[in-house]
């Protein structure tokens, strides 16, 4: 996992887009800006993070909640599967909504 994080972090520091969809079509993907937003959060730059990708902060909070549940619930607890399914569905919907707003010109391009 650490090599993936290192590669993603290094790619985020490049001064040009590294998203394959954006390079091929000129259109951003639903996750464009997410790595840069996460790196901004790591530096404490919340405003910058929200400009790069508004889903990064809610995703971090959601990840923290799901992690706390994973550590707190006993193995095989019946609440675990619905929590994970709903979390992933909500995250996917938020990514798609952000993408639609970005393509519609409501959110600034990345």
C-alpha positions as CSV (number, residue, x, y, z in Angstrom):
1,X,0.0,0.0,0.0
2,X,2.8,2.4,0.8
3,X,4.3,2.3,-2.7
4,X,0.9,3.2,-4.2
5,X,0.6,6.2,-1.8
6,X,4.2,7.2,-2.7
7,X,3.6,7.0,-6.4
8,X,0.2,8.9,-6.2
9,X,1.9,11.6,-4.1
10,X,4.8,11.9,-6.5
11,X,2.3,12.2,-9.5
12,X,0.3,14.8,-7.7
13,X,3.4,17.0,-7.5
14,X,4.0,17.1,-11.2
15,X,3.0,20.4,-12.9
16,X,0.8,18.7,-15.5
17,X,-2.2,16.4,-15.5
18,X,-1.5,12.7,-15.0
19,X,-5.1,11.5,-15.4
20,X,-5.3,9.2,-18.4
21,X,-8.9,10.3,-19.1
22,X,-7.9,14.0,-19.0
23,X,-4.8,13.4,-21.2
24,X,-6.8,11.5,-23.8
25,X,-10.1,13.4,-23.9
26,X,-9.3,16.7,-22.2
27,X,-12.1,16.0,-19.6
28,X,-11.4,15.4,-16.0
29,X,-12.3,12.1,-14.4
30,X,-14.5,11.9,-11.3
31,X,-11.4,11.7,-9.1
32,X,-9.4,14.4,-10.7
33,X,-7.8,16.5,-8.0
34,X,-8.5,14.0,-5.2
35,X,-4.9,13.2,-4.6
36,X,-3.9,16.9,-4.5
37,X,-6.9,17.6,-2.2
38,X,-5.8,14.8,0.2
39,X,-2.2,16.1,0.2
40,X,-3.6,19.6,1.0
41,X,-5.5,18.1,3.9
42,X,-2.4,16.5,5.2
43,X,-0.8,20.0,5.3
44,X,-3.8,21.4,7.0
45,X,-4.9,23.5,4.0
46,X,-8.6,22.8,4.1
47,X,-9.6,25.6,1.7
48,X,-7.1,24.4,-0.9
49,X,-8.3,20.9,-0.4
50,X,-11.9,21.9,-1.1
51,X,-10.9,23.7,-4.2
52,X,-9.0,20.7,-5.6
53,X,-11.8,18.2,-4.8
54,X,-14.7,18.9,-2.4
55,X,-15.2,15.2,-1.6
56,X,-11.7,14.7,0.0
57,X,-12.6,16.1,3.4
58,X,-16.0,14.2,3.7
59,X,-14.2,11.1,2.5
60,X,-11.6,11.5,5.2
61,X,-14.2,11.9,7.9
62,X,-16.2,8.9,6.5
63,X,-13.0,6.8,6.4
64,X,-12.3,7.7,10.1
65,X,-15.9,6.7,11.1
66,X,-15.7,3.4,9.2
67,X,-12.3,2.7,10.7
68,X,-13.6,3.4,14.2
69,X,-16.5,1.0,13.5
70,X,-14.2,-1.6,12.1
71,X,-12.1,-1.5,15.3
72,X,-15.1,-1.3,17.6
73,X,-17.5,-3.8,16.2
74,X,-16.9,-7.5,16.9
75,X,-16.0,-9.7,14.0
76,X,-19.0,-10.7,11.9
77,X,-21.3,-8.0,13.4
78,X,-24.5,-7.7,11.3
79,X,-24.2,-3.9,11.1
80,X,-20.8,-4.0,9.3
81,X,-21.9,-4.9,5.8
82,X,-24.7,-2.3,5.5
83,X,-22.3,0.4,6.8
84,X,-19.7,-0.5,4.2
85,X,-22.2,-0.7,1.4
86,X,-23.9,2.6,2.3
87,X,-20.5,4.3,2.7
88,X,-19.3,3.2,-0.7
89,X,-22.6,4.1,-2.4
90,X,-22.6,7.5,-0.8
91,X,-18.9,8.1,-1.8
92,X,-19.6,7.0,-5.4
93,X,-22.7,9.3,-5.6
94,X,-20.7,12.2,-4.2
95,X,-17.9,11.6,-6.8
96,X,-20.4,11.5,-9.6
97,X,-22.2,14.6,-8.4
98,X,-18.9,16.5,-8.1
99,X,-17.9,15.3,-11.6
100,X,-21.3,16.5,-13.0
101,X,-20.9,19.9,-11.4
102,X,-17.4,20.2,-12.7
103,X,-18.4,19.3,-16.2
104,X,-21.3,21.6,-16.0
105,X,-19.1,24.5,-15.1
106,X,-20.5,25.0,-11.6
107,X,-17.2,23.9,-10.0
108,X,-13.9,25.2,-11.3
109,X,-11.8,22.9,-13.5
110,X,-8.9,21.0,-12.1
